[in-house]
Amino acid sequence: MATELLLITFLSSPILLITLIITLLIIIIFRRRITSDPENKYRNLPPGHLGGWPFIGDTIPFMRPHSAASLGEFVDQKIARHGKIFKVKLFGKPTIVSADPSLNRFILQSEERLFLCSYPKGVENIMGKWSMLALTGEIHREMRSIALSFISNLKLKADFLSDIEEQAVEIISAWRENITFSAHEEAKKFAFNLMVKYLMSMNMSMPETAQLRKEYTSFMNGMASIPINLPGTAYRKALQSRLIILKIIGNKLDEKVQNTEEGLQGDDDLLASVVKNTDLKREQILDLILSILFAGHETSSAAISLAIYFLQSCPKALQQLREEHSKISKRKMEMGETRLNWDDYKKMEFTKCVINETLRLGNIVKFLHRKAIRDVQFNGYDIPCSWGVIPIISAEHLDPSIYEDPQQFNPWRWQIILSNVSKNNMIMSFSGGPRLCPGAELAKLEMAMLLHHLVQKYEWELAEKDFPVSFPFLEFPNGLPIKVHCV
Ligand code: HEM
């Protein structure tokens, strides 16, 4: 009835009718401009739709939590309909999503020539404009070389290995038999304590370490939230936590500056070395430390939890791992040594297979954020300049044409892969190209040290059902509750 009345009003007034027609024409032209304009210029855009919600497009279904050993329903459906390369509107931008391994490697290798790292504004605001995730170009290279020299192989051998082992023993020794606890929380504690020690010489007994960890939790919750800065939102809380975290790091920075000015030896950590050896500004140093703390602890703790999760479901792998580590320990006892060294680590052949398989099936980082900085053509498709580009790096790990029976936790597959030198860098978990994760070897070392002590001391079982979920950060919804028993 109301519609009929409206129609009669419009038809009886020519001016209103003309206004209606013009408005409709403007809407049609505007919609065509938004959705189809690129299609006029770029003939071969990948298939897909730039629809969804205003501004955010299909971000919500794309980010919906799902099993980490899958690509999620949204991506699976898109691949079934359009193939491995498709267009969609995400994070406010027209975006090309790629689940195609060869395009993904091409994107990562062409960093700064054709594509550029480009995280959504919300993530950048929380991490800081000087964080390594947000930086590109010369300043990124400068920050990266600081991170690289800090985690160089030499340091891993000399300093880190014994620290990591000590921390692993300390964490594991505190576990009690038959009492349920969150293995993911313990893994976070392990990786966090190591990171704050390397970065700022902080330890567990300091009250500011506990405060840093507490603030860090709400900081992380905001990373995957919708960036709405209103009271009560996870995003607002994360921004507030960022300020508290920066204050704690800032206090440590003041100590290092004072030590340097007074000519004192001081601590041997990254913060002290940046103060002594670089001319970075205060806000740059704070964001650098914050970003390495984030990159270096969330990921390796997830990797350790994943190993605990996968091994409890594969007794054969656990048994073989235990035999490898018992053999190493027995040899050390015969030599009268107690602590592990680099040579022992090099002997952990099957452990490396377990680590790779854990990273493959666990998919700690599902996708990366890039944008095209030139018009690019790939296999006949146009990727327009300034469009978002999302390489789903986990797609390669779950591709049955690359990994037979990809849903199966099968560490033995790596005995063949790792014997082929050219395939040694096959795993995509650490990205690739000029932004390849500088902490990859450190993360593997942390996993190996913890596994060495864990498998020799305990059997374990899930106390409650749980599984790894891409949130998009890797999470265990129940915290991976386990019970341990001495072997
Ligand atoms: C299993 C554990 C880890 C995984 C799966 C992982 C994964 C990644 C990935 C995928 C990237 C690339 C991001 C991009 O290209 O946009 C990255 C970058 C980075 N990671 Fe890791 N990471 C791990 C452990 C670590 C550790 C232990 C550290 C440090 C101590 C670390 C420090 C960094 C840093 C500083 C970057 C930035 C590199 C750059 O922008 O050039 N990561 N990581």
Boltz pocket constraint, residues with backbone or C-beta under 6 A from the ligand:
constraints:
  - pocket:
      binder: B
      contacts: [[A, 117], [A, 132], [A, 133], [A, 140], [A, 144], [A, 147], [A, 151], [A, 291], [A, 292], [A, 295], [A, 296], [A, 297], [A, 299], [A, 300], [A, 303], [A, 364], [A, 365], [A, 368], [A, 369], [A, 428], [A, 429], [A, 430], [A, 431], [A, 432], [A, 434], [A, 435], [A, 436], [A, 437], [A, 438], [A, 439], [A, 440], [A, 442], [A, 443]]
      max_distance: 6.0
